[in-house]
């Protein structure tokens, strides 16, 4: 078997990739001979927006950058075919296989005739596409894997996603009847890659599956590759790995492991669409049930604003990235489009997608915008945007979305307490709905350094989000030690009660009984969190002086004052010696009291929410000697 880490059969190539002294294998097919003239620029005024059908408008920005993308392909013999220029993924180095994923983009424009595509069957595009493909294939290790961050790495992500882009590239080349010798190499490479990826003994299939989106990408990629290059043995392994993913890649709580916790972005914008690709190709029922379980989880963690403008997420528990909100209407490009295919089977997911009517309107407005389509900036590109177009979409109607919204757990009922637990990883997610509030919190072992635990968000049915914990030490809801470290950054062991009875986390209706969480950061800070019908209180006892820190979401129209009369203007800082703070928002009054006169501050941050940016995070801080009871009442 050819070791494709070394390419073009040249020692110069090996040196560039850091393989000096390595044994260099000969390529099965001679390297492309060129020439490599630059791709011609687009005609003036192109891409012309009105020429694109609504579903294919996503191609217009990529047509705008195609000459730059293609002309940045290296024609230096030492790095021939490397997709330079820094358009996609980092490090932008010749050994990083992920940089090459826009091979699909090049192949699509080469193979597809459209009235707006002047590069259909373009010779300059074909020659550089071939060079890109050869470089990509020659990065493949002998075992079938590809590298990402170093030449010797066997990257799950580079292999999983790469198989999909290469399979789609194969389909485009077949459609165009182009590069037959390269297609044969590509078919062999796909089989080699699937053999590595689908091997149950491969460490990427440990329990629990870490970074489950990457495993899912490999499975969706293999599903398409096996339709193009059937193999009964690999198909059996693929079916087995899909079942293994369902059992080991999704938490009992409902989220997908990233790496072992939840991540709003990777769960909703990456993994769910990859599952949807499997569904689109097979109608597999296992992935439908995974989507259904995820929708239930997501409904507790993505919380709508009462004005319908969008939702804020429980971002403090996201373990990899920071996505703190979703607008109600999201235009193209939208990475979640493909996941909408689940909506007919899992109607509850409809609460989280743009409606078909709203998407049609955003596309109409896009087409009517004067001037040519504008391309994305470097590193803001993604071949996934284009790769998902062919599968279509199934956005909910406005009526179906509203029906799904009404069934969100915190809107369907105003009296429940429930936990979602992953006991094997010591993760406890707690959700409490009372008539005047909804609170979410996390206790146990943080799955990553990004996560901030304890109480994390507080919402009111008319006022919307009131407290919203972030992933920063200075912006989370916490008791802060003198060294600046919040208890929310530590291991918080907790006991749970409804009234005076221990609570095991099963869904209950508290009625008039309080929900109590008693938790502690080792022996330094002990906290009793109590949630009643309209009040959240924290009784804190520490061994050192502490600071009560509450990240407030304030609106421009809020009337905010300390108890001594000091006003807090939106977007500014304020300080007072006071025993509390009052927020008046429309007909709702939120009072925050700490019972004694203390020096307190409110500091505006640069964190804003939703497209209009009107909602802004302001952090209330109340330093105290080490014992303090704080009460937030919402009426």
N, C-alpha and C positions, 0 to 999 in steps of 0.2 A: 504494500500500500504506500502511496506517495505521501511523504511528509510535506504538507503544504505550508508549513511555517516559512520555508525558504522559497522564494519565487523568482521567476524569470531565469533561473539557472545561473545567476551571476554572483560572483563574490562581492561586488559592490553593493548589491541589494542586501546581502547578509550583514555587511558591515553597518549599513544604515539602520537596520533593525536591531543592532546590538548582538548579532549572531556571528561575529568574527570567529573563525575557527570551527564553526559548526559544519557538519557534513551537508553539502548542498545537493539536493535531488534535482533531477531534470523534470521539467514540466511535461505532461502528457501531450500537449499541443503547443507548438511554438508560440512564443509571446507575440502579441499584436505588433505589426510592423509599422503602423502609422500610415500616412502622415497624420499629424494632429493639428490641423488648422483650427483657429478659434471658432466658436459658434457665433454666427452672425447675430447682431443685436436685433431686437424686436423693431417692427416698423413704428414710426412716430404715432403716439396716441394709443398704442397697444399696451396691455390687454384691454380690449373694449368691453366694458362691463355688460352691455345689453346682449352681447353675443352668447353669453353663457346661460345654460339652463339653470334653474334654481338649484338643483341637486349638485351641479358641477361648478358652482361658483367658487368652491374651495380650491379649484385648480388655478384660478386666475392669479392669486398672489404668488403661486409657485412658478407660473409661467413668467411672471415679471422678474423673478430672480434666476430663471433657468440659465441665461447666458453667463451670469456671474458664477453660478454653481458649477457649470460645465467647464468654464474657462479657468477655474481654480484647480481643476484636476491636474496633477503633476505630469509633465511630459519628460521630466528628467529621468534618464535610464535607471538611475539608482532607486528612484521611488515612483516609477511609472504607474499611473493609475490611482495613486493615493489622492483621496478627496480632500485636498487642502483648503485653506481659506477660513477655517473655523466656523463653518456653517452649522454643524450639528455635532453635539457631544464633545466632551473633553476627557483626556488630553487630546488635542488635535495633533496626533502623531501617527506616523505610518504604521505602527504596530497595533493601533486601536481599531479593531474590526468594526466597532459601532459607528465610527466615522463614515464607514462605507455604506451605511444603510440607505442613503439616498440613491443607491444604485437602482432601487425600485422607481424613484421619481424620474430618473433619466430614462429608464426603460418604458415607463408609461407614456411619456411625451413622444418617444420614438415610435411606439407601436400603435398609437391611437389617433385615427383621423378625426379631426374636428375642424369646423370652419375657422376657429380662432387659433389653431395650433399650426404655426408655420414650420415646426420642427418634425412633423410626421415624416418618417423614413429619411431624415436628414443625415447625410454622410458624415459630416463632422461630429454630429452627436453620436452616431453609431461607433465611430472609431474610439472616442473617449469612453463611451459606455463599455466597450469591450475591454479597454485598459482597466477601468474601474473594477469590472467583474473579475478579471484575472488577478488583480492585486488582492481582492477580497478572498477569492478561493485559495490563493496561495498563502494566506495567513492561517488557514485551517491546520490544526495539529493532526498528527497521524491518527489519533483516537477519535477525531471528528469534532472536537471542541474548537472554539475560537478564543483569542485573547482580547483583553480590554485595557487594563491598566499597566500591564507589562507583557512582553512577548511570550514569556513562559506560562502565563496565567491560563487556566482553563475556566473561562468565565461562563457562568450559568446565563447571565443576562445577554452577553454578546452572542451566545449560541442560540438561546431560546428565541430572542427577537430576530436574530439574523436568519434563522431558518425560514421565518415567515416572509421577510423581504426578499430572500432569494427564491422562495417558491413563487411568489407573485411576479418576480422578474422572469422566471422560467415561463410562466403563463404568457407574459407579454411577448417574450421572444418567440414562443411558439405561434402566437397570434400573427406576428409580423413575419414569420418564417425566416428569422434572422439568426445568424451566428450558429449554424447547426453543430459545429464541433464544440463550441462553448456550451451549448445546451447539453450535450452528452457529459461534459465535465461537471456541469451544474447538477445534473441528475445524480451522478455518482457522489458528489459532495453532499447533497441532501440526504442520501441514504446513510452516508458516513456520519453526518451530524445527528440524525435521528437515532442511529445505533448507540451513540454515546448518551444522548439525552434521555432516552427511554429505558435505559438499563436500570433495573431496580436496585442493583448494587452500587450505583453511582451515589456518592455522598450527598448530592443535591436532593436526594429523597429521604433524608433523615427526618425523624419525628421530634418536635413539630416541624413542618416545612417552613423554613425561614425565607423571607422575601417571596411569598407565594405568588406574587404577580409574575415573577420571572419564570417559575415553573409553568404557570398557566400560559404564558406566551409561547413556551416551547411546545405545549400540547396543542394549542390552536394552530401554531405553525405546522406541526406534524400532521394535523388533520388535513390541512390544505395540501401539503406536500404529498401525502399518500393518495390523494385524489388524482394528483398529476403523475405520480410514480407508484402505483399500487404495490404493496408488499404485505402478504398475509401475516407473516410473523411480526412485523413491526406494527401492524394494525392491532393485533392481539395485545401487544405490549402497551400501545397507546390506550386502549380501552381499560386496561388494568391500572395505568397511571392516573387516568381521570378519576377512577373510584378511589385511588389512594389519596389524590388531592382533596377530594371531598371529605375524607375521613381525617386527614392530617394537616390540611392547609387552611382550614376554617375553624376558628375558635368555637367552643360550645356557646360563647356569648353571641356569636353571629358575625363577627368581623373576620377579615382575612389577615393572616399573619404578616406583619411588616415591621421589623423582622419577626418579632413574637408578640407585637401589640397591634393596635389598630392605627391606620393612617387614612384620614378622610380623602386625601388626594389619590394616593395609590389604590385604595379600595374602590373608589367610585370612578375615577378617571382613567385608570390603567387596567386593573384586574377585571372589573365587571365587563368592560368592552371585550377583553380577551375571552372571557367565558362566553360572551354573546357571539363571538366568531365561531366557537365550537358549536353553539346552538344553531347558528345560521347554516352551518355545513351539514349538521347531523340531526337536529331536533332532539339532542340528547337530554333525557329527563333528569339525569343527575345534576347537570349544571343549572337546570331550571330550579331545582330544589335548593341549590346553593344560593341562587339569586333571591329566592323567596326568603330564606333565612337571613340573608344580608339585609333585605328591605326592612324586615322587622327591626333589626339592630339599628339601621340608619335612622329609622323614624324616631328613636329616642335621642339622637345625637345631632340632628339637623333641625333647628328650631325656627319656625317662621315668625317674621315680624307681622303684627296685626294689620299694618297698612298694605300688605300684599307685595311689598317691594322686593322681598327675598327672604333668605334664611341665614342665621348665624350658626356656626358649627361648634361642637365641643372640641375646639382646637387644642386645648391644653392636654388632651390625651392622644393627640396625633404623634406618632413615634418617629416620623422621618421628615415631614414637610409642614409648611404653615399655610393652610387654606382655611381662613376664618369665616368665610361667607360665600353664598351663592346668590346671585341676582335671580329674580323670578324669570326674567327673560334674558337668555344668553344667545348672542348671535354667533354665526360662524366666525372663526374656527372654534369648534366645541369638541373636545376630546371624548366626550361621553356619548356622542351620536349613536355609535354602534350599539351601546348598551340599551338603547331604547327598544331594541328588538325584543327585549324581555317583557315590555309593558303589556302586550296582549295576554301573556301567560301569568304575569305577576302585576296586576293592576295597581297595587300599593306603591310600586316604583314610580308610577306616574306623578306622584307628588313632587318629585325631584327633577323633572325634566321640563324644558321649555315646551309649550304647547305647539301643536302643528300650525295653528292659526298665527301664533306669535312668531314662529320661525318663518312662516311664509311672508309675514309683514317685514321682518328684518331683512329678508332676501330681496323683497321688492324695493325697499329703501336703498339697499346696497346697489342694486342695478341702476337706480335713478340718480345715484351720486355722480356729480360731474367729474370728468377726468378719468384717466386709466386706473386700473386696479393697482394697488400698492403692495409690494412684496414685504414679507417679514424680515426683520433684522437678523443678522447672523446670531446663532445660538437660540433664536426664537422659532426656528423652523422645526418641523417634525414630519417625517415620512408617514407617520400613523394617520395624520389628517387626511392624506390622499388615499392611503391603503384601505381605509374603511368605506370609501364612497360607494364602491360597487355593491356592497351588501344592502344598501338602502337604509331606511330608518322607520320607526314606528312610534313617533311622538304621540302623546295623549291629546285628545281634544280638550278644549277648555273645560267642558263639562266633566270629562273623565278626570282631569287633574283636580278640579274642585272636589269631586267625590272622594278622591284619594286623600286629599288634604284633610277633609273632615274625619277621616279614619286614622289620622296620626294619633298616637297614643295620648299625648298631652292635650289634644283637642277633643278626642272622643270621650274622655272621662276627666273629671276634676277631682278625683279622689282615688289615688292608688300609690302604692310603694312597691317597687320591684328591683331586684338585683339581676344583673347579667354577670355571671362568674366564669372564670377560667381557673378552676382550682389547681390544676396541674402547674400553672404558672403564677399562682397566688395573685391573681388580678380580680378585683371586685369593682364593678361599675354599678352605681346606685342611682335610681331615678325616683323622685318623689313629686307627685302632683297633689296640691291642695287647692281649694277653691280660688285663692288669690295668688298662687305662685306655682312655678315648676322649677325644681332644683335637680342638678345632676352633679355627681361626685365620683371620685376614684380613690380607692384605698388598696394597699398591698404593695407588691413589687413593681416598680416602674419598668416598663419594657425597654426604655431607652432614656438617654440623658435629656431628650427633648421634653419628655412628659413632666407635667406638674400635677401633683395629686391633691387630695382633699376636695372640698366643695369647689366646683368649677364654673357653674353658670347658674344664674337666677333670672327667671323670666316671669312677666306678669301678663295675663291674657289681654289687657287693654294697652298697657304701656310698652309691652315688648321686652326686649333684653335690657336688664338693669345692671347685672354684674356679669362680666365675661372674662374669665381667667385666660391668660396667654401662656406662652412657653418660656417667657423670660422671667428671671428672678425678680425683676422690678415691676412686673406687670401681672403677677398671679395673686390669687386670693389666698392669703397666708398670714402666719405669724413669722416675722422676720427677726432673726438673731442679730446680735450686735455686729457680727462680721459680714452682714448682708445676705446670709444664706437663709432662704425661707424653709419652713418645715415641709412645704409642698414638694421640695426637691429631695426629700429623704424617704426612707421606708416607713410608711405609716401603718401600723397595726391597728385594727379597729374591731369594735364590738357594736352590734346593731340591735336596736330595740324598737318595738312598737308599743307605746305605753310602758308598762313595767315588765313586759315579756320579751325575752330574747327572740330575735327575728332571724330566720335562716335564709331570707332572701326571696322566698316565694311571693308571688303577687298577692298583696293584701289591700284591703280598703281600711285605712286608719280611722275614718270617721272622726270622732272628737279626740282620739288619742294622738299624742305627739309621736313623731318619728325621731329617734335619738341615735346619733353616731358618736361613740366615745373612742377617740383615737389618740395616739401619742407618737412623738418622735423620740425614741429611746426614753431616757429619764428626764430629758430637758424640757419638753413641752407637752402638756396634756390639754386636750380640748374636748369639750362637750358641745356637739352641734345638735341643736333642737329645731325641728321644723313643725310648725303648727299650721292652722288654716290660713293665716295671713302673715306669719312672722318666721324669720330665720334668726336664731340667736347663737352666738358662740361665746362660751365661757372658757377662757384660756388661763392656764396656770403654768408659768415658766420658772426656771431656776435662775434666769438672768433677765435684765431688761429686754423688752421686745417691742416690735412695731406692728400694730394691726394694719394690714394692707388690703385694700378693697379696690379692684379695677372696675370702675363705673363706666357704663355706656351712656353718654349724654348727647342730647339732641340740641340743635340751635335754639329751639323754642322753649327749652326747659327753664324753669325759674328755680335757681339753686341758691340756697343761703345756709350759712352756719347759724347755730342757735344764738350767737351774739349779734346777728344781723349782717355779718360780712357776706357780700354777694360773691358768687362764683360765676364768672362769665364764661360762656362756651369758648373753648380753645385757649384759655388763659390759665395762669396759676393763681392760687389764693392761699392765704394763711390766716388762722384765727386761733384764739383761745376759747374753746367752746366745748359743749357736752354733746353735740350732735350736728347733723346736717339734714336738710329737707330738700327733696326734689319734687317739684310739681310739674307733671306732664299731662296736659289735657285735663281730664277729670280725675286723674290718679295722683295720689300723694304717697311718696315713699319717704319714710323717716328712718334715719340711721342714728342711733343714740348709743353713747357709751357711759352715761350716767355720772360723769364727773368732768370738771373743767380741765381740759388738757390742750396743749398746743397741737394743732392739727393742720395739715396742708392738703390741698388738691393740686395735682400737677397734670397739665395737659400733655398728651403724647402725640406722636405722629401716626398712630394707628387709627385708621378709619375703616368704615364698613359700608359695603354695598356701593353700587356704581356712583351714586351722587356724593359719596364721601361725607355726608352730613353728620352721621353718627360718628362720634369720636371717643376714644378711650381716654379717661381721666382717672388718675390713681389717687385715692384717698389714703393718707397715712396718718396714724395716730400713735406716736411713741408712748410707751407706758412702762411702769416699773417692773412688770412681769405678770401681773394678774389683772385681767380686764374682761368684762362682759359687754359684748356688742350685740345690738338688736336691730334688725332691718324689718320694718313693718310696711306692708304694701296694701293700700286701700283706695 
